[in-house]
Amino acid sequence: MVEQAGPLDKLPDQELAALCAQRPIHEEAWATFYQRFRGFVQSQVRWRRGGTAREIDDLTQEAFTKIFRVLPSFDPNKSQLKTYISHVIASVTIDYFRHNAASANTGSLTDEVGALQIRAAQNPEMLRNAAERIVQQLPDKEKAELMLDLLHGKDVKEICEVRRLTEYQVYGARNWLRKRLHEICEEFPGN
């Protein structure tokens, strides 16, 4: 049995995992474990699965549930803790894919976007064309043209000269565009 050697947040990963593996459950150790590894687990889920923010949160919780169940079988002599956790996450995401493949609705927009993202990752030109189509749908045509200039990588000073804008306005537009594209990627991650 592992004894608590001080504040839990100061314990090395292996010792914290050993505390979490004990039964009855050491709730404070699990809270510390969750806080310490939440970002790692989320990034692994996002990397392996992608999906919406809600799907990532759901899979993260599912991964922690499975980690909770299997952590007592962790052997630090066989692997590092993060490697072990990564294998658990891989198992959870594979189960998720299997479950969703069996019940998938092949006509959904999410499926189409997912397939498009795979092709876009292989063909960045396709992704740029998709971004251009989104920008061209802006109701303000002047703003759309400015955004297209930014997408095409035109120099800020040149844009300022041609469009009679300040650098502040152009950088503001660029930041708006980046934020909007980021929001779209958050809705449909996986690239």
Contacts in CASP RR format, 6 or more apart in sequence:
PFRMAT RR
TARGET T0000
AUTHOR 0000-0000-0000
METHOD contacts of the structure
MODEL  1
MVEQAGPLDKLPDQELAALCAQRPIHEEAWATFYQRFRGFVQSQVRWRRG
GTAREIDDLTQEAFTKIFRVLPSFDPNKSQLKTYISHVIASVTIDYFRHN
AASANTGSLTDEVGALQIRAAQNPEMLRNAAERIVQQLPDKEKAELMLDL
LHGKDVKEICEVRRLTEYQVYGARNWLRKRLHEICEEFPGN
1 22 0 8 1.000
2 15 0 8 1.000
2 18 0 8 1.000
2 19 0 8 1.000
2 22 0 8 1.000
4 11 0 8 1.000
4 19 0 8 1.000
4 29 0 8 1.000
5 11 0 8 1.000
5 15 0 8 1.000
8 16 0 8 1.000
8 19 0 8 1.000
8 28 0 8 1.000
8 29 0 8 1.000
8 32 0 8 1.000
9 32 0 8 1.000
9 35 0 8 1.000
9 36 0 8 1.000
11 19 0 8 1.000
11 32 0 8 1.000
13 36 0 8 1.000
13 81 0 8 1.000
13 82 0 8 1.000
14 76 0 8 1.000
14 81 0 8 1.000
16 29 0 8 1.000
16 32 0 8 1.000
16 33 0 8 1.000
16 36 0 8 1.000
17 33 0 8 1.000
17 71 0 8 1.000
17 74 0 8 1.000
17 76 0 8 1.000
17 81 0 8 1.000
19 26 0 8 1.000
19 29 0 8 1.000
20 26 0 8 1.000
20 29 0 8 1.000
20 30 0 8 1.000
20 33 0 8 1.000
20 68 0 8 1.000
20 71 0 8 1.000
21 71 0 8 1.000
21 72 0 8 1.000
21 74 0 8 1.000
22 29 0 8 1.000
23 72 0 8 1.000
30 68 0 8 1.000
34 64 0 8 1.000
37 85 0 8 1.000
38 60 0 8 1.000
40 82 0 8 1.000
40 85 0 8 1.000
41 60 0 8 1.000
41 63 0 8 1.000
41 64 0 8 1.000
41 67 0 8 1.000
41 85 0 8 1.000
41 89 0 8 1.000
42 56 0 8 1.000
42 60 0 8 1.000
44 63 0 8 1.000
44 85 0 8 1.000
44 86 0 8 1.000
44 89 0 8 1.000
45 56 0 8 1.000
45 59 0 8 1.000
45 60 0 8 1.000
45 63 0 8 1.000
45 89 0 8 1.000
45 92 0 8 1.000
45 93 0 8 1.000
46 56 0 8 1.000
46 189 0 8 1.000
46 190 0 8 1.000
48 89 0 8 1.000
48 90 0 8 1.000
48 93 0 8 1.000
49 55 0 8 1.000
49 56 0 8 1.000
49 59 0 8 1.000
49 93 0 8 1.000
49 96 0 8 1.000
49 97 0 8 1.000
50 56 0 8 1.000
50 189 0 8 1.000
50 190 0 8 1.000
51 188 0 8 1.000
51 189 0 8 1.000
51 190 0 8 1.000
52 110 0 8 1.000
52 186 0 8 1.000
52 187 0 8 1.000
52 188 0 8 1.000
52 189 0 8 1.000
53 186 0 8 1.000
56 189 0 8 1.000
59 92 0 8 1.000
59 93 0 8 1.000
59 96 0 8 1.000
62 92 0 8 1.000
62 96 0 8 1.000
63 88 0 8 1.000
63 89 0 8 1.000
63 92 0 8 1.000
66 88 0 8 1.000
66 91 0 8 1.000
66 92 0 8 1.000
67 85 0 8 1.000
67 88 0 8 1.000
70 88 0 8 1.000
74 81 0 8 1.000
74 84 0 8 1.000
79 87 0 8 1.000
104 111 0 8 1.000
105 111 0 8 1.000
110 188 0 8 1.000
113 188 0 8 1.000
114 188 0 8 1.000
114 190 0 8 1.000
116 126 0 8 1.000
116 130 0 8 1.000
117 188 0 8 1.000
117 190 0 8 1.000
117 191 0 8 1.000
119 126 0 8 1.000
120 126 0 8 1.000
120 127 0 8 1.000
120 130 0 8 1.000
120 191 0 8 1.000
121 127 0 8 1.000
121 190 0 8 1.000
121 191 0 8 1.000
127 191 0 8 1.000
128 151 0 8 1.000
131 151 0 8 1.000
131 181 0 8 1.000
132 148 0 8 1.000
132 151 0 8 1.000
134 181 0 8 1.000
134 184 0 8 1.000
135 144 0 8 1.000
135 147 0 8 1.000
135 148 0 8 1.000
135 151 0 8 1.000
135 177 0 8 1.000
136 144 0 8 1.000
136 148 0 8 1.000
137 144 0 8 1.000
138 144 0 8 1.000
138 147 0 8 1.000
143 173 0 8 1.000
146 159 0 8 1.000
146 163 0 8 1.000
146 165 0 8 1.000
146 170 0 8 1.000
146 173 0 8 1.000
147 173 0 8 1.000
147 177 0 8 1.000
149 159 0 8 1.000
149 163 0 8 1.000
150 159 0 8 1.000
150 170 0 8 1.000
150 173 0 8 1.000
150 174 0 8 1.000
150 177 0 8 1.000
151 177 0 8 1.000
156 167 0 8 1.000
156 170 0 8 1.000
156 171 0 8 1.000
156 174 0 8 1.000
157 167 0 8 1.000
159 165 0 8 1.000
159 170 0 8 1.000
160 166 0 8 1.000
160 167 0 8 1.000
160 170 0 8 1.000
163 170 0 8 1.000
185 191 0 8 1.000
END
